[in-house]
Amino acid sequence: MTWLRAFGEVVRSGLKIEETRLEPLLALRAAAGLAIVIGATLWLASPAYAASAALGAYSAGGATFQRTWRPRKVIALGTGAALALSTFVGYLAAGRLVTFLPLLAVWAFAAGMAWAVGSTAGIVAATTVGSMLVTITLPTSTGRALEHAGIIALGGVIQAVLILLFPIRRWGAHRDALADALAAMADYARRLRHDPTAPFDPEPLMTARDAAAVTPSQARTRPLVLHGPRGLAERIRPVVAALADPDVGAPAEGPGRDRARELLDAAADVLDAVARSIRRGTPVEVRPESMDVLRLNEKHEVLEGPARQAAERLVELLGEALEIAGSGCPPGRTPTPPGLAGDRFMVRPTMLRLVPVVVRAVRRELRPDSPVFRHAVRLAAVATVGYLIAARLPLGHGYWAPIASVMVMRPDFHRTYARAVARLAGTLVGVALATGVVRALGTDAHLSAVPAIVSAGLSYTLNRTGYAYSQCFTAAYVVFLLGMGGQAWEQTVPERVVLTLLGGALAMLAYVVYPAWETPRLPGRLADWLAADGRYAAAVLRSHARPTREHRADMRRALLASRDARAAWQKAYEQARREPVGPRGLTSREAEDAQEALKRFGRAAMLMESHVPRADSRFASEAERLAEALEADTEQAAEDVREHRNPDWGRVEEALHAWQGSALGTGSPVVRREAELEKRALEDLATAVSRTPLERDVGSAREEQRVRATLAAEDDGPGPAHPGG
């Protein structure tokens, strides 16, 4: 993608309105916390203290809107404490540039490395850099600095207390994650009715699994209904895929296919009903027609063989889902699903036990080629350079420039540039609105406090609709807050716009100077996915060979690792498609073809998983031999992809030929067909990434030529073809 097209994508993304469910009650609660803090400090202290209190309460309230599975009150308390610490430490070093600039650089670098833990930690850490830049201008002594730090922490405490006193959908995010996973499974079942090989994105299942990890205190109060349906969704996925697939399930045409479509449609209805029940906390309501379809008739059932087995297994799993969701039971009387009472929950470390986890995560990213490490370096450089430049300008509030840079910067190119555009657009609109209100109301502190709180509430409400729209009211909130402190709008508004523009430009320039492009990493991401999929397929075959508890556990671990590798590839691929750099190692066509081949390979392994026997297998040696060959060949092929060599599947072919010539056990023809599907997908992958020596030399040039031709056709319309060089 050229820089011109990349900027076009950036502008569209930065100004895009995200279609999401608003949460006005949560916004009202956070705004109420801000109002309590501002009102109390204005009454008992001064506007300067009110500004500090507002900073803590506003940031703590905003942090609770981040996508995190920890209790919101913990996030509010942690944010307030972190802001207070950065304020006090910043003041201790604020006397001279020789002490403050190194502290600012180190603090900003640490804030950038916080992205190794997750996006919530990275965003909260970035706000602490902004707090350090703002509040060092307020205190006049160490004692006053302690007072300001305490008031900032108090803002977080007030937000936490309100969350405790007025819980709003306490487990709402967890319910939504689980309901989204079940709804995605329902959508998958419906799509399989028309396309038996329809793809499935496992991201909703991954999100639900992440949400299922809880701390010991959360486990004691978690609703029973959040324990089991995620595991059922995991087990239903291969069953519906096996039922729909014409190679190993229902026939492609005829009464069997019609019956499979009926079962898939009824399964989708049940899964949607269970999802609604979990999301709302109400009993399940399923259409009687769908329940009638799920009653299998022993004498007149048209499905046979593996398709019949898949149908029976699907009906059994849907029955478990209805039982877990408490079908037909009053609220609070949900029956205990069998086998759940003694199940261990997935442990999420407490805040204290999180320290070694954070240390390990940061240590893994301390390498020059890590996007997180490069983001931390850019953040430290831009914060210090922006502070120095703004300090030399004949403008007040110079800290706005580095704050704008810190708040828009992200570890990837597209989000950094999109947020810079969104912040500038939101700031322009926000300060224009605030200017009109200030001119009408004047600069009285108490009068300015009211629109400041209203603006904060609107910013919270629009938090997830797009950065530009929430930033519009954030900018207005800042103008009102400064007006509350006696600042004239004629001074603050132009400064805010100019310094925001400067900060955004510095953030953009930093990525150009020290980028972290994903495009060159695509071969490595693809290789990781291939190796992980190979281990998963081998684990499934070993479960066929010896269906023991240990092999099933290995299969589950391999599946999760495969999903993580696929998610890492997908994230890198989407970022690479929007980067203004040429292809390196993989052209866009090769990457797309390889992605489709690996998806088919993973799907074939999933179909094979749906037929793992519950008793001892009769073809242990053949399945074991193929598992060893598959794991060895995919590991070697992963190295070949990294080194731009052509992969080879010789050992897999030999193992399949040996299996074909052996005496097969009952049910093995289905597994054999699934193994052939895996081999066919691997061959397609080899075709996608293999090149002759000449192609390896000119591949990138051809890709660039194709992109230029496409752009020319879009800009100029149809015209005469030009011969390629």
Phi, psi and omega in degrees: 000135178284165179297324181297314179292324179298318178294323176298317177297321181297314181296315180297317181292320181294329182258007182286140175268119180279130177277105183215159180282126178284154180234073186295329180293320176296319178295320179296319179295316179295319178294326177295321176298319177296319180296319179298316183293313181296314181299317182294317182287327174294323182283319186265337186231246186211168177301327179297316177292325178297323178296317178296314180298320179295323178299312180295314183292319181293314181293319178295320177295319178295325181296331181289349178270356178290154180281096179217154184259000176279157179303141183298326181294327177293319178297318180296315180295316180296320179295315178300317179295318180295319178296319179297317180297315181296324178297310184292315180296320179297321180294323181299330182256005189279355184293324183224149179297327183295337176259324185286319183297314175300320178297315180299318180296314180295317181296318179293322177298315178297322178296322177294320179291342178298341177295343176297333180276325181157170184292323180298314178298319180295319181290316179297319179297323178296323178295331178291328175295316177299320178298319179298322182287327185278306194280351175292345179274352185268306185290159177242358179202169179297320178299316177295324178298318176297321179296314179297318178298319178296320179292323177297314178297326179298325177301318176293323179296317180299316178298318180296320180296318178297322177297322180290320183281328183235072180292132179238110182049064186305317178257024185298316181295322179292319177298317180296319180297315180292318179296322178297322178296316179292322178294323176296323177293322177296317178297321178297317179297320179293320179293329178293338177299323184258332181228098184298345179245028181300142179283160177226128178271117183282005183303317178300324177291323178294319178296318179296323178294318177299320180290336183285343178282124185227159174281163179304322179293322177294323182298331181287337183243001182293134177301143183300327184295342180275004184276315197252326189299334180298316178297324177294319178300321177298320182281333180288327185304306180294333182290313180293326178294319179292323178296320185279335187290125182289341180282324185235001183232232182293148179297160184293329182221166174101187182300326179297318178293320178297319179294321178297320178296320178298316180296320180294320179293318178294321177298320178297320178298316180295315181295321176296319179295318178296320178298316178297319180298316181290320182295321185261346183073033181241164178297157180284138175232110182245142179298136178302327180298321180292320179294325177295321180297326184280359176274110182279131180265119184298324186272325189248012180291128184275341179282143182225162173061222181301326179295320178295317178299317179296321179296316179297319179294322180296315179298321179297316181292321178294325175297320176296320180297319178295322180293318180295319181287353177078052183301123175075009182259146176295156178304138179088358180237033179296127181292151178282118179295146181296136176087358184267338188300321183260007182292142176274140178275157176284125190274131169252127185296145174290174184299322180289317180285354178284341184302307178296329177296317179296317181299316179295318181296317179293320181297324178296331184266358181278071177213149189298333183268003181283131176300326179291316179298317180294324176297318180296320178296315179298318181297316180296317182294315183291322180298315182287315180295317179297320179296318180293316181295313182296328179293335181272350180277149180281052181228149174275171179055046181299341181294345180298326181296305178295329177295316178301318179297312184296321185282337180266341186286137177225164183293347182243160185296308191296313182292325178298310182290321180295319180290327177297315177297315181296321181294318179296314180297315179295322179295316180300313181291317183296315181289331177294316178296315182295325180298316179297319180292318180296320179296329180280325185265337187089189186248023176296136186299316184289324177291323179289334182295325183295306177295334176297316180292320178297317179297319178297318179298319178292324176297318176298317183298319183266017186304323186255007179271350182144140185297324183297322187279322174290325179293332177303313181279337173295317178297319177296320179301318180295318179298315179295322181296318178291324176296326176296330178273003177097008180281137180280137182294331180300335179266315188287324185293308178299321179298316181300315182293311184296315183287329174294318177298318179296315180297318177296320178296320178296319179297317179295316181296323181298323180289327177291319182289319184226075187279170172224068184293141176271341183304313179292343182272355184302315178302320179294319178296319178296319179296319178298318179295316179300312180297319180293319177295323178296320178293323178294313179299320178295321179295323177296317179296322178293328175292328173291321182292313179220093184286070179263168178298321181295318180292325176294322177295319177298320179297319179295315179297320179294323178297315180296319177295323178296319179294320178298317180295320178295318179296321178295318177297313184299318179296314180295320181295316179295321178293318182296326180295338183252011180265140181277053178227155180283164180294141179223103179097317178224126172284167181296323178293317178296318180297319180293316179295319179295322179298315180296322179295317180290328175296319178293323178297313178296324179294320178297320177295323178295319177298321178294325179297326181294344180250016177298126184289155177269349179238182181299141180271155180261358182234050185299314186294318181295314180294320179296318180296317179294323178299315179297317180295318182295316180295319181294315183292321180290325176297315179292321179295326177298317176296322179296319179296319179297322183267008178061040173253162181278126180287159181223144183239039184299314183293326177294318179297317179297318180294322179293321178296319179295321179295321182296327182271000183264170176280117186266148179275178180298132178084351184291334176302325179294314179296323178298318178296321178294323176295323177293324176297321177298314181296320179296321178294321178295322177295320177296323177297316179298321178296322183292321187257350182280144179218151169282164178305322180293319179296324179296329181283323188249005183302312182295322179296319178297319181296316179295322178294321179296319179296317179297321179294321179296316180295320179295321179294323179292323184279322188254348184082182182295141180203183181294144180283145178250137180292141178280154180274000000 
